[in-house]
Amino acid sequence: MEINQNEYSSYHAGDVVYVMYRNPHTQSVANVQEAAVVNDPENPSQLAVFLYDTYYPLTEEMAVYRSEAEAEQAYQHYFGEV
């Protein structure tokens, strides 16, 4: 499930999204996490995802989903049953 660039342009600051997030300390651990789309504080003309008190640029490299169900389905596709 990939998002094309046109889908990224449909996001707006204030949107709630779901992302697959890997634990930075244990790369074999991933989960689905709710996050907010915000204006990037370092580049206000760009959007970012605010997750765990950190801003991540909203790019095609990030697995972003509009619903938790869609994110969980993708998670199971990539990582198997929980």
Backbone as JSON, one array per atom type, in Angstrom:
{
  "sequence": "MEINQNEYSSYHAGDVVYVMYRNPHTQSVANVQEAAVVNDPENPSQLAVFLYDTYYPLTEEMAVYRSEAEAEQAYQHYFGEV",
  "N": [[0.84, -1.18, 0.0], [1.04, 1.83, -1.12], [1.39, 5.37, -1.1], [0.69, 7.78, -3.47], [2.21, 10.81, -4.75], [0.18, 12.67, -5.23], [-1.75, 12.0, -3.35], [-0.44, 12.78, -1.01], [-0.54, 15.52, -1.27], [-3.11, 15.98, -0.58], [-3.31, 16.06, 2.12], [-3.7, 18.01, 5.1], [-2.7, 20.49, 7.48], [-3.52, 19.63, 10.73], [-4.9, 17.32, 10.2], [-5.56, 13.98, 11.26], [-3.63, 11.11, 11.25], [-2.44, 7.75, 10.65], [0.45, 5.93, 11.28], [3.03, 3.55, 10.49], [5.33, 2.73, 12.81], [8.63, 2.22, 13.68], [10.39, 1.0, 16.47], [13.04, 2.88, 17.57], [15.08, 1.82, 19.09], [14.87, -0.89, 19.03], [14.8, -2.42, 16.26], [13.3, -4.54, 15.28], [10.8, -4.26, 16.27], [7.68, -2.96, 15.64], [4.86, -0.75, 15.34], [1.46, 0.46, 14.99], [0.71, 3.83, 15.02], [-1.06, 6.68, 16.11], [-0.94, 9.93, 14.69], [-0.32, 13.45, 14.11], [-0.84, 15.66, 11.38], [1.05, 18.44, 10.61], [2.21, 21.85, 10.13], [5.52, 22.06, 9.09], [7.84, 23.08, 11.42], [10.4, 23.96, 10.78], [10.31, 24.43, 8.11], [7.89, 26.05, 7.07], [6.29, 25.98, 4.75], [6.02, 23.39, 4.1], [4.62, 20.16, 4.96], [4.54, 18.18, 7.95], [4.74, 15.23, 10.0], [3.73, 14.88, 13.25], [4.97, 13.12, 15.83], [5.47, 11.4, 18.78], [6.63, 13.66, 20.08], [8.27, 14.65, 18.07], [9.07, 16.01, 14.88], [8.46, 14.79, 11.68], [9.27, 14.87, 8.3], [6.66, 14.91, 5.9], [6.7, 12.64, 3.61], [6.98, 10.52, 0.67], [8.32, 8.36, 1.61], [7.34, 7.66, 4.03], [5.08, 5.57, 5.7], [1.9, 6.26, 5.64], [-1.44, 6.42, 6.72], [-4.94, 6.95, 6.38], [-6.87, 5.87, 8.05], [-7.16, 3.96, 11.08], [-7.84, 1.29, 10.73], [-7.04, 0.77, 8.08], [-4.29, 1.13, 8.36], [-3.7, -0.93, 10.18], [-4.34, -3.14, 8.6], [-2.36, -2.93, 6.61], [-0.13, -3.23, 8.25], [-0.42, -5.92, 9.1], [-0.11, -7.13, 6.62], [2.59, -6.58, 6.01], [4.01, -7.35, 8.33], [2.85, -9.6, 9.4], [0.59, -11.61, 11.43], [-0.42, -10.32, 14.59]],
  "CA": [[0.0, 0.0, 0.0], [1.85, 3.03, -1.2], [0.65, 6.59, -1.35], [1.37, 8.57, -4.49], [2.43, 12.2, -4.36], [-1.1, 13.39, -5.25], [-2.4, 11.77, -2.07], [0.22, 13.58, 0.01], [-0.98, 16.9, -1.39], [-4.46, 16.1, -0.04], [-3.22, 16.21, 3.57], [-3.69, 19.38, 5.58], [-2.36, 20.64, 8.89], [-4.65, 19.31, 11.59], [-5.39, 15.96, 9.92], [-5.07, 12.88, 12.09], [-3.24, 9.99, 10.4], [-1.86, 6.6, 11.35], [1.71, 5.57, 10.66], [3.75, 2.42, 11.04], [6.49, 3.31, 13.47], [9.59, 1.25, 14.22], [11.08, 1.4, 17.68], [14.42, 3.2, 17.18], [16.03, 1.06, 19.89], [14.69, -2.3, 18.68], [14.28, -2.34, 14.9], [12.37, -5.63, 14.98], [9.52, -3.92, 16.87], [6.95, -1.89, 14.95], [3.45, -0.68, 15.69], [0.68, 1.52, 14.35], [0.6, 4.94, 15.97], [-1.78, 7.88, 15.67], [-0.06, 11.1, 14.6], [-0.97, 14.64, 13.56], [-0.19, 16.38, 10.28], [1.27, 19.83, 11.04], [3.19, 22.59, 9.33], [6.89, 21.79, 9.55], [8.34, 24.32, 12.04], [11.64, 24.4, 10.14], [9.97, 24.79, 6.73], [6.44, 26.21, 7.18], [5.56, 25.71, 3.5], [5.94, 21.94, 3.99], [3.92, 19.48, 6.04], [5.28, 17.19, 8.73], [3.95, 14.4, 10.9], [4.19, 15.07, 14.63], [4.85, 11.82, 16.47], [6.38, 11.26, 19.92], [7.31, 14.95, 20.29], [9.24, 14.86, 16.99], [8.51, 16.33, 13.57], [9.01, 14.01, 10.58], [8.74, 15.39, 7.03], [5.65, 14.07, 5.25], [7.24, 12.27, 2.3], [6.55, 9.21, 0.18], [9.06, 7.33, 2.34], [6.63, 7.39, 5.27], [3.84, 4.81, 5.54], [0.85, 7.06, 6.26], [-2.77, 5.92, 6.41], [-6.01, 7.83, 6.86], [-7.65, 5.24, 9.11], [-6.45, 2.96, 11.86], [-8.11, -0.01, 10.12], [-6.18, 0.66, 6.91], [-2.93, 0.96, 8.86], [-3.59, -2.28, 10.76], [-4.33, -4.08, 7.48], [-1.02, -2.86, 6.02], [0.79, -3.81, 9.23], [-0.53, -7.37, 9.01], [0.44, -7.52, 5.33], [4.05, -6.5, 6.05], [4.64, -7.94, 9.52], [2.15, -10.81, 9.82], [-0.35, -11.51, 12.54], [0.11, -9.8, 15.86]],
  "C": [[0.89, 1.24, 0.0], [0.96, 4.21, -1.52], [1.39, 7.37, -2.41], [1.42, 10.03, -4.06], [1.13, 13.0, -4.35], [-1.84, 13.18, -3.94], [-1.75, 12.61, -0.98], [-0.24, 15.03, -0.07], [-2.39, 17.08, -0.85], [-4.46, 16.2, 1.49], [-3.14, 17.68, 3.93], [-3.29, 19.39, 7.05], [-3.63, 20.43, 9.71], [-5.24, 17.94, 11.33], [-4.79, 14.97, 10.9], [-4.81, 11.71, 11.14], [-2.69, 8.87, 11.27], [-0.62, 6.19, 10.58], [2.24, 4.28, 11.28], [5.06, 2.97, 11.55], [7.37, 2.2, 14.03], [10.25, 1.83, 15.46], [12.54, 1.67, 17.31], [15.47, 2.4, 17.96], [15.99, -0.43, 19.57], [14.02, -2.35, 17.32], [13.3, -3.45, 14.54], [10.97, -5.36, 15.55], [8.91, -2.75, 16.11], [5.51, -1.91, 15.43], [2.78, 0.43, 14.91], [0.46, 2.6, 15.4], [-0.18, 6.09, 15.34], [-0.83, 9.06, 15.69], [-0.86, 12.26, 14.0], [-0.15, 15.2, 12.41], [-0.13, 17.84, 10.71], [2.15, 20.53, 10.03], [4.56, 22.35, 9.93], [7.45, 23.09, 10.14], [9.63, 24.84, 11.41], [11.42, 24.83, 8.7], [8.45, 24.92, 6.65], [5.65, 25.97, 5.9], [5.4, 24.21, 3.26], [5.16, 21.36, 5.17], [4.85, 18.47, 6.71], [4.28, 16.36, 9.52], [4.56, 14.57, 12.29], [3.9, 13.79, 15.39], [5.89, 11.73, 17.57], [7.25, 12.5, 20.1], [8.39, 15.24, 19.26], [8.5, 15.14, 15.7], [9.23, 15.51, 12.51], [8.43, 14.57, 9.29], [7.75, 14.39, 6.42], [6.12, 13.81, 3.83], [6.72, 10.9, 1.91], [7.29, 8.07, 0.86], [8.36, 6.92, 3.64], [5.33, 6.63, 4.95], [2.74, 5.51, 6.33], [-0.51, 6.56, 5.79], [-3.81, 6.82, 7.04], [-6.82, 7.21, 7.99], [-6.79, 4.2, 9.84], [-6.64, 1.57, 11.25], [-7.22, -0.25, 8.9], [-4.73, 0.43, 7.33], [-2.72, -0.43, 9.44], [-3.55, -3.34, 9.66], [-2.95, -4.1, 6.82], [0.01, -3.49, 6.95], [0.77, -5.34, 9.14], [0.04, -7.89, 7.69], [1.97, -7.58, 5.41], [4.7, -7.26, 7.19], [3.96, -9.21, 10.01], [1.22, -10.56, 10.97], [0.33, -11.04, 13.8], [0.08, -10.88, 16.89]]
}
